[in-house]
Amino acid sequence: MTNDDRGTATSAADELAKVAESVQRRYDEGRWVLSFDEYLELFAKDPAKHGRDASRYVRDVFDHYGTTKVRQPWGESTRYNLFDLPFDEEPAQNPGIGARRAGLVGQELVQEEIYRTLSNFAREGRPNRLVLLHGPNGSAKSTLTGCILRALEHYSTLPEGALYTYSWVFPSSKTTRGSLGFGGTREETVRASVKSYAHLADDELDAKLLVEVRDHPLFLVPMEERRALVDDLTKRVYPDGLAEPFADWFARGRPCHKSQQIFDALLASYKGSYRDVLKHVRVERYFISHRYRVGAVTIGPQMSVDAMERQVTADRSLSALPPSLQALSLYEAKGELIEAAGGVLEFSDLLKRPLDTFKYLQLSVETQEVALTQQNVQLNCVMLGSANELHLDAFREHPEFPSFRGRLELIRTPYLRSHLHEQAIYDTHVAPQVRRHVAPHATEMAAQFAVLTRMLKADPEALPKALGAAALGLSVTEKMDLYATGKAPKRLDDDTAKVLRSGIRTLFEESSDSAAYEGRIGASPREMRVVLLDAAQSAKYACLSPLSVLSEIEELCARKDEFEWLGIDAKEGGYHDVKHFLTELRERLISSWEHEMYVASGVVEEGRYEELFERYIQHVSVWVKRERIRNRVTGELEEPDEGMMREVERLLDLKGEPADARRGVISGIAAWAIDHPGDRVDPSKVFPGSIERMRDVVFAGKRPVIVRLVRDITVLVRDEGSGLDDARRTEVRAVLDRLASRFGYCDACATDAAATLAVTRFA
């Protein structure tokens, strides 16, 4: 072995030693194994934490990771941070061990509904309904539940999320001969000297019996004495009383059938010595794990039962059990309902199962018990289910539905209706899997198309009069933009635009009480994922190009028999008209490319419009008040700059008298300030349309410069600069570099954009 080999081996051994030390420290600090007395001391420090049932535990997981207020055009909502998976590893450069899992995009309203339901369970003392997330295929129902399960896993590893159950341990006769009821003075002396068998090593045990339903250790304290004990411990920690009483599972819970049999047999063997019985109790910490089906279990739509039992003593050596237990017929429960104890049980696509396979839930959800052959098992889990709308519609027509309805908490989970959120899904979940450069606007085209397919034309009769009139003429793209950015169409007058902006929430919720709600029908993210991956394989483009995405979407739209949303008749305003969608998206793409070319060209500074308009507002404000404005350079008071104000008004193409236009500007600022108290007046937010008009006018004057630029970009990249002098090559290269740094283009996709502009917009 060379010195290098020895060094590598030593280094690896050192690293392994560190791992071993870390694991040992975690084990010791986590208090994984306790005697009953040690656990009682731990419980006494915080009875509320250690007395939680599954519903309060899951609710506390939501609270633990905190919340963020999210402002959307349709209003402010609460986002629960656990859906961002903050506990996962930071993103790695390449997917691998350190890569961060993708969390949930959007769906804050659904998050709020889930938390509201959990809070109701906590107040009622038990999770007495199955939470059924229903919506179209691909609306993130499974992602919502998956994030909750992942958060449960992490929370259970933290000190504040520690969970405990117990098992029965029976020492070897060599270890404590006579301690299991053999009798004799010497044996009784030995037995009395042993405080607990919980910490004996495995080779010192003859048998260990698990409590698979994960009973609470304090269930071993008889009911009447338990109430007095818990009340006393609780008053010491919370003199003013608990914020909420203990849940039913803890307050009224009893040991499972197998555990009660063992308890009774040992108590008889020890002639009523309760302390001797507790010596056989090993309290163990357990951790929620979806992979190992501990407190986080998913049931697919298979046709199997979810709970069963088997006889323990049938396949276990009787001689390994104490004499006092050998005559018992011990049964242990198993199945998904049992494995989910203490956490969440997910019924994936619940309504795809035959009704008879989940009919037991009618009683089990309400009573929190499931009846087996030999016993009734007390359940302690939050049940979450998912279903698509077609199956739920069919279930509503079933004669059994009314009896199920009271046991279900229905939470609607529609498709996203903000193309910004939809694009975030593709950027997070799809783009990292593409082994090509992802060109700007590629995922944007897919997102906007998907959202356009989900839009419903507003019904003026279902809206307040003023809002109905304002929404009547909204085109499908205008409504999509309204949801995403809160911006009203430029064509509207100020009063109508204000009515529309203030009524976005009402418009957003217009169809929420209808079975045919907005967001129920449309292109699924799953379908758009395939579109993007197919577009990434195009031989025509070096990148994942938005042009390739639009071509794939066009092919998708030809498959009319496969998708419901392709069979809906087109309506006025472009609704459900996929040809119109594609035309609009191509026009938007070309306009975006043109704008980015203007910005990258450097002919006009992008921030100049905001600065000029802000200066205009300052001068108009003092002009209306008949005051003077202080010169920033000299500090002298001067009259408002009439020339500058008229130039801005020319760029804005304002009609009528300048005085009326200026007073209208001040009125707009005042109205915005009333709607946004305490916020700084930002011209780009108050007058976005005005700034865009200024930009368009200025750009129009520079059009010949951009026409030449897009031609030269194509020549430089595709024809190796043939015919361009060195100065022009340098200038065009600088533009390409700005396109890369500002917008994320590479030379190939920048040239695709330039070539398309040359033959369309600048033909």
C-alpha positions in Angstrom: 0.0 0.0 0.0 1.4 3.4 -1.0 1.5 6.4 1.3 -1.3 7.9 -0.7 -3.4 4.8 -0.2 -2.7 4.9 3.5 -3.6 8.5 3.7 -6.9 7.9 1.8 -7.8 5.0 4.1 -7.0 7.0 7.2 -9.0 9.9 6.0 -12.0 7.7 5.2 -11.8 6.0 8.6 -11.7 9.4 10.3 -14.8 10.5 8.4 -16.5 7.3 9.4 -15.6 7.9 13.0 -17.2 11.3 12.8 -20.4 9.8 11.4 -20.4 7.2 14.2 -20.0 10.0 16.8 -22.8 12.0 15.2 -25.2 9.1 15.2 -24.3 8.2 18.8 -24.9 11.9 19.9 -28.2 12.0 18.1 -29.3 8.8 19.8 -28.3 10.0 23.2 -29.8 13.4 22.8 -33.0 12.1 21.2 -33.7 9.7 24.1 -34.8 6.9 21.9 -35.3 4.3 24.7 -36.8 5.1 28.1 -38.2 3.2 31.0 -41.8 4.0 31.9 -40.6 6.2 34.9 -38.2 8.1 32.6 -41.0 8.7 30.1 -43.3 9.9 32.8 -40.7 12.5 33.8 -40.4 13.6 30.2 -44.2 13.8 29.9 -44.4 15.9 33.0 -42.3 18.6 31.5 -44.8 19.3 28.7 -48.0 17.3 28.9 -49.7 19.2 26.0 -46.9 18.3 23.6 -46.7 14.6 24.6 -50.5 14.2 24.8 -51.2 15.3 21.2 -53.3 13.1 18.9 -52.6 12.9 15.1 -54.8 15.9 14.1 -53.1 18.3 16.6 -49.7 16.9 15.7 -50.3 17.6 12.0 -51.7 21.0 12.8 -48.6 21.8 14.9 -46.4 20.8 11.9 -48.1 23.5 9.9 -47.5 26.0 12.7 -43.9 24.9 13.3 -42.7 25.9 9.8 -44.6 29.2 9.9 -46.5 31.2 7.4 -45.9 33.9 4.8 -48.4 36.4 3.6 -48.8 36.3 -0.1 -50.4 39.1 -2.1 -52.0 38.1 -5.4 -54.2 40.3 -7.7 -57.2 38.5 -6.2 -56.3 39.3 -2.6 -54.0 38.4 0.2 -53.7 34.8 1.4 -51.6 32.8 3.8 -48.9 30.4 2.5 -47.7 27.7 4.9 -44.0 27.4 4.6 -43.9 23.6 4.9 -45.1 23.5 1.3 -41.8 25.1 0.2 -39.9 22.2 1.9 -37.5 24.5 3.8 -36.0 21.5 5.6 -34.7 19.8 2.5 -31.2 20.3 1.2 -30.3 23.5 -0.7 -30.4 23.2 -4.5 -27.4 21.5 -6.0 -25.7 22.5 -9.2 -26.8 19.2 -10.7 -29.6 16.9 -9.4 -28.2 14.4 -7.0 -27.9 13.7 -3.3 -27.8 17.3 -2.4 -30.6 18.4 -4.7 -33.6 20.0 -3.2 -37.0 18.5 -3.8 -39.5 20.7 -5.6 -42.3 22.0 -3.3 -45.8 23.2 -4.1 -46.4 26.1 -6.4 -49.4 28.3 -5.6 -52.6 26.8 -4.2 -52.6 29.0 -1.1 -56.4 28.9 -0.8 -56.3 25.1 -0.6 -53.6 25.3 2.0 -55.8 27.6 4.1 -58.7 25.2 3.8 -56.6 22.2 4.9 -55.3 24.1 7.9 -58.9 25.3 8.8 -60.0 21.7 8.8 -57.1 20.5 11.0 -57.9 23.3 13.4 -61.5 22.2 13.5 -60.4 18.6 14.3 -58.2 20.0 17.1 -61.1 21.9 18.6 -63.5 18.9 18.3 -60.9 16.6 19.9 -60.6 14.1 17.0 -60.3 13.9 13.2 -63.8 12.8 12.6 -63.9 13.4 8.8 -61.9 12.3 5.8 -60.4 15.3 4.0 -61.0 14.8 0.3 -59.1 17.0 -2.1 -61.0 17.0 -5.4 -60.1 18.5 -8.7 -59.0 17.8 -12.2 -56.1 15.4 -12.9 -52.8 17.1 -12.3 -54.0 19.9 -10.1 -51.4 19.2 -7.4 -53.6 17.1 -5.0 -50.8 14.5 -4.5 -48.2 17.2 -4.3 -50.1 18.9 -1.4 -50.3 15.6 0.5 -46.7 14.7 -0.3 -45.4 18.0 1.1 -47.4 17.3 4.3 -45.9 13.8 4.7 -42.4 15.1 4.0 -42.9 17.8 6.7 -44.2 15.2 9.1 -41.0 13.1 8.6 -38.7 16.0 9.3 -40.7 17.4 12.3 -40.7 13.9 14.0 -36.9 14.1 14.0 -36.9 17.4 16.0 -37.1 17.6 19.8 -40.5 19.4 19.6 -41.8 16.7 17.3 -40.7 13.6 19.4 -43.2 10.7 19.3 -43.2 7.8 21.7 -44.9 4.4 22.0 -43.9 1.3 23.9 -43.2 -2.4 23.6 -43.2 -5.3 26.1 -39.8 -6.8 26.9 -39.1 -10.1 28.8 -35.6 -10.7 30.2 -33.8 -13.9 29.8 -34.0 -16.2 32.8 -30.2 -16.0 33.0 -30.5 -12.2 33.5 -33.2 -12.2 36.2 -34.2 -15.7 37.1 -37.6 -15.8 38.8 -38.6 -12.3 37.9 -41.6 -13.5 35.8 -43.5 -15.3 38.5 -41.5 -18.4 39.2 -41.6 -17.6 42.9 -39.1 -18.0 45.7 -37.5 -15.6 48.2 -34.3 -15.2 46.4 -36.1 -14.5 43.1 -38.3 -11.9 44.7 -35.2 -10.2 46.1 -33.6 -10.1 42.6 -36.8 -8.9 41.1 -37.1 -6.1 43.6 -33.6 -4.9 42.9 -34.3 -4.4 39.2 -36.1 -1.1 38.4 -36.8 -1.7 34.8 -35.9 -4.1 32.0 -36.2 -1.3 29.4 -32.4 -0.8 28.9 -31.4 -4.5 28.7 -29.5 -5.5 25.6 -31.2 -7.7 23.1 -29.0 -10.7 24.1 -30.4 -10.3 27.6 -34.0 -10.6 26.4 -36.0 -13.8 25.6 -38.8 -12.0 23.9 -40.0 -8.5 22.8 -43.6 -7.9 21.8 -44.3 -4.7 19.8 -47.4 -2.6 20.2 -48.0 -2.1 16.5 -50.9 0.3 16.8 -48.5 2.7 18.6 -50.5 3.2 21.8 -49.6 6.1 24.1 -47.4 4.8 27.0 -49.8 6.5 29.5 -52.6 4.2 28.3 -51.0 1.7 30.7 -52.2 3.8 33.6 -55.8 2.8 34.5 -58.3 5.4 33.2 -59.4 6.8 36.6 -55.9 7.1 38.0 -54.7 8.5 34.6 -57.1 11.4 34.7 -55.9 12.3 38.2 -52.3 11.9 37.3 -52.5 13.9 34.1 -54.6 16.7 35.7 -52.0 17.0 38.5 -49.0 17.1 36.1 -50.8 19.6 33.8 -51.6 22.0 36.6 -47.9 22.1 37.5 -46.9 23.2 34.0 -50.0 25.2 33.1 -51.4 26.9 36.2 -54.0 28.7 34.1 -55.1 25.5 32.4 -54.5 24.1 28.9 -55.3 26.2 25.9 -57.4 23.3 24.6 -58.4 20.1 26.4 -56.7 16.8 25.5 -58.0 15.1 22.4 -60.3 12.1 22.8 -57.6 9.6 21.7 -55.5 10.5 24.7 -58.2 11.3 27.2 -60.2 8.2 26.7 -57.7 5.9 25.0 -57.1 2.3 26.3 -54.4 -0.2 25.4 -55.0 -2.4 22.4 -56.3 -5.9 22.9 -52.9 -7.6 22.8 -51.4 -5.1 25.2 -54.3 -5.4 27.6 -54.0 -9.2 27.6 -50.2 -8.9 28.4 -50.9 -6.4 31.1 -53.6 -8.5 32.8 -51.5 -11.7 32.6 -48.4 -10.0 34.1 -50.5 -8.3 36.8 -52.0 -11.7 37.8 -48.5 -13.3 37.7 -47.1 -10.6 40.0 -50.1 -10.8 42.3 -51.3 -7.3 41.6 -47.8 -5.6 41.7 -48.3 -2.8 39.2 -44.7 -1.6 39.6 -43.4 -5.0 38.5 -45.7 -5.0 35.4 -44.2 -1.6 34.4 -40.7 -3.0 34.5 -41.5 -4.8 31.3 -42.4 -1.6 29.5 -39.8 -0.2 27.1 -40.9 3.3 25.9 -39.4 3.9 22.4 -39.2 6.9 20.2 -40.4 6.4 16.7 -40.0 8.5 13.6 -42.5 9.1 10.8 -41.4 7.7 7.5 -43.3 7.4 4.3 -40.8 5.0 2.8 -41.0 2.6 5.8 -44.8 3.2 6.3 -44.6 4.5 9.8 -47.2 7.2 10.4 -47.2 8.2 6.8 -48.9 5.7 4.5 -50.4 6.0 1.0 -53.0 3.6 -0.2 -53.5 3.3 -4.0 -56.8 2.4 -5.6 -56.3 -1.3 -5.2 -59.0 -3.7 -4.1 -57.5 -4.9 -0.8 -58.6 -4.3 2.7 -56.7 -1.7 4.8 -56.6 -3.5 8.2 -56.3 -7.1 9.3 -54.9 -9.2 12.1 -52.9 -12.4 12.7 -52.1 -14.5 15.6 -48.7 -13.7 17.2 -48.4 -17.0 19.1 -49.1 -19.1 16.0 -45.6 -18.5 14.5 -43.5 -17.7 17.5 -41.8 -20.1 19.8 -43.9 -20.4 22.9 -40.8 -21.1 25.0 -39.5 -17.6 24.3 -42.5 -16.1 26.0 -43.0 -16.0 29.8 -45.1 -18.9 31.3 -47.8 -16.4 32.2 -48.3 -15.5 28.4 -47.9 -19.0 26.8 -51.5 -19.8 27.3 -52.8 -16.6 25.6 -53.9 -16.3 22.0 -52.3 -13.0 21.1 -53.3 -11.2 17.9 -51.6 -8.3 16.3 -53.2 -5.9 13.9 -51.6 -4.9 10.6 -52.4 -3.1 7.4 -52.3 0.5 6.2 -54.7 1.8 8.9 -52.4 0.4 11.6 -49.2 1.6 10.0 -50.5 5.2 9.7 -51.1 5.4 13.4 -49.9 8.8 14.8 -49.7 10.5 11.4 -51.5 10.7 8.1 -53.2 8.0 5.9 -53.5 9.1 2.3 -56.2 7.5 0.1 -54.9 8.2 -3.4 -57.7 8.3 -6.0 -60.1 7.1 -3.3 -63.2 7.0 -5.6 -61.5 4.7 -8.1 -61.9 2.0 -5.6 -65.1 0.0 -5.5 -67.5 1.4 -2.9 -67.4 -1.8 -0.8 -63.7 -1.5 -0.2 -64.0 1.7 1.7 -67.6 1.5 3.1 -66.1 0.8 6.5 -64.9 4.4 6.6 -68.5 5.6 7.2 -68.3 4.3 10.7 -64.5 4.2 11.2 -64.0 7.9 10.4 -66.7 9.0 12.8 -65.9 6.6 15.7 -62.1 6.5 15.1 -62.2 2.7 15.4 -62.0 -0.1 13.0 -63.6 -3.5 13.8 -61.5 -6.6 13.2 -62.3 -10.2 14.0 -60.8 -10.3 17.5 -60.8 -6.6 18.5 -61.8 -3.1 17.8 -58.7 -1.1 17.0 -58.6 2.6 18.0 -57.4 4.8 15.2 -55.2 7.8 15.5 -54.5 9.3 12.1 -55.6 12.1 9.9 -57.2 10.7 6.7 -56.5 12.6 3.5 -57.9 11.5 0.2 -57.8 12.6 -3.4 -60.4 12.2 -6.2 -60.9 13.7 -9.7 -64.0 15.5 -10.5 -65.5 12.9 -12.8 -65.4 10.2 -10.1 -66.8 12.7 -7.6 -69.7 13.6 -9.9 -70.5 9.9 -10.3 -70.3 9.4 -6.5 -72.7 12.2 -5.9 -75.3 10.3 -7.9 -74.8 7.1 -5.8 -77.5 6.3 -3.2 -74.8 6.0 -0.5 -73.4 9.5 -1.0 -75.7 11.3 1.5 -74.5 9.0 4.3 -70.9 9.6 3.3 -71.2 13.4 2.9 -71.2 14.0 6.6 -68.0 12.1 7.0 -66.2 14.0 4.2 -64.5 17.4 4.2 -64.5 18.3 0.6 -61.7 20.7 -0.5 -61.7 21.9 -4.1 -58.3 21.9 -5.8 -58.5 23.5 -9.2 -55.9 24.1 -11.8 -53.8 27.3 -11.3 -55.2 30.4 -13.0 -52.1 32.6 -12.9 -49.7 31.9 -15.7 -46.8 33.1 -13.5 -47.5 30.3 -11.1 -48.0 27.8 -13.9 -44.7 28.8 -15.4 -43.0 28.3 -12.0 -44.2 24.7 -12.0 -42.4 24.1 -15.4 -39.3 26.0 -14.4 -39.1 24.0 -11.2 -40.2 20.5 -12.3 -39.5 20.3 -16.0 -36.7 22.7 -17.0 -34.0 21.0 -14.8 -34.6 17.7 -16.6 -34.0 19.3 -20.0 -30.4 18.7 -21.1 -30.4 21.7 -23.4 -30.3 25.4 -22.8 -33.9 26.5 -22.0 -34.5 29.6 -24.1 -36.4 32.6 -22.5 -40.2 32.4 -23.0 -40.2 28.6 -23.7 -41.9 27.6 -20.4 -43.8 30.9 -20.5 -45.6 29.9 -23.8 -46.6 26.5 -22.3 -47.8 28.2 -19.1 -49.9 30.8 -20.8 -51.4 28.3 -23.2 -52.4 26.0 -20.3 -54.0 28.8 -18.4 -55.9 30.1 -21.5 -57.5 26.7 -21.8 -58.9 27.0 -18.3 -60.5 30.5 -18.6 -64.3 30.9 -18.5 -66.1 33.8 -20.0 -67.5 36.0 -17.2 -71.3 36.0 -16.7 -72.3 39.7 -16.1 -75.6 38.4 -14.5 -73.6 36.7 -11.7 -71.6 39.8 -10.9 -72.3 43.2 -9.4 -73.7 45.6 -12.1 -70.6 47.8 -12.5 -68.2 44.9 -12.4 -70.4 42.9 -14.8 -70.3 45.7 -17.3 -66.6 46.1 -17.0 -66.0 42.3 -17.4 -68.4 41.8 -20.3 -65.9 42.7 -23.0 -62.8 41.0 -21.4 -61.1 38.8 -23.9 -59.5 35.5 -22.8 -56.0 36.9 -22.8 -57.1 40.1 -21.0 -58.6 38.0 -18.3 -55.5 35.8 -18.0 -53.4 38.9 -17.6 -55.8 40.4 -15.0 -55.4 37.3 -12.8 -51.6 37.2 -13.2 -50.7 40.8 -12.8 -53.8 42.7 -11.8 -53.5 45.0 -14.8 -56.6 46.1 -16.5 -56.6 46.3 -20.4 -55.1 49.5 -21.8 -58.2 50.1 -23.9 -60.4 50.8 -20.8 -60.9 54.2 -19.4 -59.6 54.9 -15.9 -63.0 54.4 -14.1 -63.7 51.1 -15.8 -60.2 49.9 -15.2 -60.5 50.8 -11.5 -63.8 48.9 -11.2 -62.2 45.9 -12.8 -59.0 45.9 -10.6 -61.0 46.3 -7.4 -63.3 43.4 -8.4 -60.7 40.8 -9.3 -61.5 38.7 -6.3 -65.2 38.7 -7.1 -64.4 37.7 -10.6 -61.9 35.1 -9.5 -64.6 33.5 -7.2 -67.5 33.9 -9.6 -67.9 30.2 -10.5 -66.6 28.8 -7.2 -70.1 27.5 -6.2 -70.7 25.9 -9.6 -69.9 22.3 -10.6 -68.4 23.8 -13.8 -66.0 26.1 -12.0 -63.1 27.9 -13.6 -60.0 25.8 -13.3 -61.9 22.5 -13.6 -61.3 21.9 -17.3 -58.2 22.7 -19.3 -54.7 21.5 -20.2 -53.1 19.7 -17.3 -49.5 20.4 -16.2 -48.8 16.7 -17.0 -49.8 17.3 -20.7 -47.7 20.4 -20.9 -44.8 18.6 -19.3 -44.8 16.2 -22.3 -45.1 19.1 -24.7 -42.0 20.7 -23.2 -39.9 17.5 -23.1 -40.9 16.7 -26.8 -40.0 20.3 -27.8 -36.6 19.9 -26.2 -35.8 17.1 -28.6 -36.5 19.2 -31.7 -33.7 18.9 -34.3 -34.6 22.3 -35.7 -33.4 24.3 -32.7 -30.3 24.1 -30.5 -32.2 25.1 -27.4 -35.6 24.4 -25.9 -37.1 27.1 -28.0 -40.5 28.8 -27.5 -41.1 28.3 -31.3 -40.7 24.5 -30.8 -43.0 24.6 -27.8 -45.7 26.4 -29.9 -45.3 23.7 -32.7 -45.8 20.9 -30.1 -48.8 22.7 -28.7 -50.2 22.9 -32.2 -49.8 19.1 -32.6 -51.4 18.6 -29.2 -54.5 20.6 -30.3 -55.0 18.2 -33.2 -55.8 15.4 -30.8 -59.4 16.6 -30.2 -60.8 13.2 -29.3 -58.4 12.7 -26.4 -59.0 15.9 -24.3 -62.3 17.3 -23.0 -61.0 20.9 -23.2 -60.5 20.6 -27.0 -64.1 19.7 -27.5 -65.7 22.8 -26.0 -67.2 25.3 -28.5 -65.4 28.6 -28.9 -67.0 31.6 -27.4 -66.8 35.4 -28.1 -63.6 36.9 -26.8 -61.5 33.9 -27.8 -62.6 31.6 -25.0 -61.9 27.9 -25.7 -60.5 28.8 -29.2 -57.1 27.1 -29.3 -56.3 28.6 -32.8 -56.8 32.0 -31.3 -54.6 31.1 -28.3 -51.7 30.1 -30.7 -52.1 33.3 -32.7 -52.1 35.5 -29.6 -49.1 33.6 -28.1 -47.0 34.0 -31.2 -47.8 37.7 -31.3 -46.9 38.1 -27.6 -43.7 36.2 -28.2 -42.6 38.4 -31.1 -43.5 41.5 -29.1 -41.4 40.3 -26.2 -38.5 39.7 -28.5 -38.8 43.1 -30.0 -38.9 44.8 -26.6 -35.8 42.8 -25.4 -33.9 43.8 -28.6 -34.7 47.4 -27.9 -33.5 47.1 -24.3 -30.3 45.2 -25.2 -29.5 47.6 -28.1 -28.8 50.4 -25.6 -30.5 53.0 -27.9 -32.7 54.0 -24.9 -32.2 53.3 -21.2 -35.0 51.1 -19.8 -35.4 53.1 -16.6 -35.6 56.4 -18.4 -39.4 56.2 -18.8 -40.0 55.7 -15.1 -37.7 58.5 -14.2 -39.2 60.9 -16.7 -42.8 60.1 -15.7 -41.9 60.4 -12.0 -40.4 63.9 -12.7 -43.6 64.7 -14.7 -45.8 63.8 -11.7 -43.7 66.0 -9.3 -44.0 69.0 -11.6 -47.7 68.4 -12.2 -48.3 68.1 -8.5 -46.9 71.6 -7.8 -48.5 73.0 -11.0 -52.0 71.9 -9.8 -51.3 73.5 -6.4 -49.9 76.7 -8.1 -46.7 76.3 -6.2 -43.0 76.2 -7.2 -40.6 73.3 -7.3 -37.0 73.2 -5.9 -34.2 72.7 -8.4 -32.2 69.6 -7.4 -29.0 71.1 -8.6 -29.2 74.8 -7.6 -31.6 74.4 -4.7 -33.6 77.4 -6.0 -37.4 77.4 -6.2 -38.6 77.4 -9.9 -41.8 77.3 -11.9 -42.8 73.8 -13.0 -41.1 72.8 -16.3 -43.9 73.4 -18.9 -41.8 72.2 -21.7 -41.1 68.8 -20.1 -44.7 68.4 -19.1 -45.9 69.0 -22.6 -43.3 66.6 -24.0 -44.5 63.8 -21.7 -48.1 64.6 -22.6 -47.2 64.3 -26.3 -45.5 61.0 -25.7 -48.6 59.8 -23.8 -50.9 61.1 -26.7 -53.2 62.7 -24.1 -56.3 64.3 -25.7 -58.1 67.4 -24.5 -56.8 70.3 -22.4 -53.5 69.8 -20.6 -55.0 71.2 -17.4 -57.7 68.5 -17.4 -55.1 65.7 -18.1 -52.9 66.9 -15.3 -55.8 67.1 -12.8 -56.7 63.5 -13.8 -53.2 62.3 -13.0 -53.4 63.8 -9.5 -56.8 62.2 -9.0 -55.4 58.8 -10.0 -52.6 59.2 -7.5 -55.1 60.1 -4.7 -57.3 57.1 -5.6 -54.3 54.7 -5.5 -53.2 56.1 -2.2 -56.6 55.5 -0.7 -56.5 51.9 -1.9 -52.9 51.4 -0.7 -52.6 53.3 2.6 -49.0 53.7 3.8 -47.4 52.5 0.5 -45.0 54.7 -1.4 -46.5 56.0 -4.7 -44.7 54.0 -7.4 -45.5 55.5 -10.9 -44.9 52.1 -12.5 -47.7 50.6 -10.4 -50.1 53.5 -10.5 -49.7 54.3 -14.2 -48.3 51.2 -15.9 -50.1 51.8 -19.1 -48.8 55.4 -19.4 -45.2 54.3 -19.0 -45.7 51.6 -21.6 -47.2 54.1 -24.1 -44.1 56.4 -23.5 -41.8 53.5 -24.2 -43.7 52.5 -27.4 -43.5 56.0 -28.8 -39.8 56.3 -28.0 -39.1 52.8 -29.5 -41.0 53.6 -32.6 -38.5 56.4 -33.4 -35.6 53.9 -33.1 -37.2 51.2 -35.2 -34.6 51.4 -38.1 -31.8 50.9 -35.7 -33.4 47.6 -34.4 -34.2 46.4 -37.9 -30.6 46.6 -38.8 -29.6 45.0 -35.5 -31.7 41.9 -35.9 -30.3 41.4 -39.4 -26.7 41.8 -38.2 -27.2 39.4 -35.3 -28.2 36.7 -37.8 -25.3 37.5 -40.0 -22.8 37.4 -37.2 -23.9 34.1 -35.7 -25.1 32.1 -38.8 -22.8 33.6 -41.5 -19.8 34.3 -39.3 -20.2 38.0 -39.6 -19.8 38.1 -43.4 -19.9 41.7 -44.6 -19.7 43.2 -41.1 -16.8 45.5 -40.3 -14.9 45.1 -37.0 -16.7 48.0 -35.3 -20.1 46.5 -36.2 -19.1 43.1 -35.1 -18.0 44.5 -31.7 -21.3 46.4 -31.4 -23.5 43.3 -32.2 -21.4 41.1 -29.9 -22.1 43.6 -27.1 -25.8 43.3 -27.8 -25.7 39.5 -27.7 -23.8 39.7 -24.4 -26.5 42.0 -23.0 -29.2 39.7 -24.2 -27.4 36.9 -22.3 -26.9 38.8 -19.0 -30.2 40.6 -18.9 -32.6 37.9 -20.3 -30.8 34.6 -20.4 -30.3 34.1 -24.1 -27.5 32.1 -25.7 -26.3 33.0 -29.2 -28.4 30.3 -30.8 -31.8 31.3 -29.3 -31.0 35.0 -29.6 -30.4 34.4 -33.3 -33.7 32.4 -33.6 -35.5 35.4 -32.1 -33.7 37.9 -34.4 -34.4 35.8 -37.5 -38.1 35.4 -36.6 -38.4 39.2 -36.0 -36.7 39.9 -39.4 -39.3 37.8 -41.3 -42.4 38.8 -39.3 -42.4 42.1 -37.5 -39.7 43.8 -39.7 -40.5 42.1 -43.0 
